[in-house]
Amino acid sequence: MPKLGPISGRDLVKILLKTGFEISQRKSNDHICMRKRGCLRPLVIPDWKSLPEFVIRNNINSAGITKEQYFKLRSQI
């Protein structure tokens, strides 16, 4: 299985948008908050040029996305 990173925060947001997440009204300076009906907590994505692997892993796990689904969606952006 290939490694998860590096990827920009905006690219991760694009991936999550394809899975049904929406950008919420809450946005801080360098973080993007996303929500989805049925998801227990909002996802907070740093708006950085390169995200560390643990940030990507934590967010896709919280979103309920498998690594296979992540790589498939990542190849589409």
Secondary structure, 3 states (H helix, E strand, C coil): CCCCCCCCHHHHHHHHHHCCCEEEEEECCCEEEEECCCCCCCEEEECCCCCCHHHHHHHHHHHCCCHHHHHHHHHHC
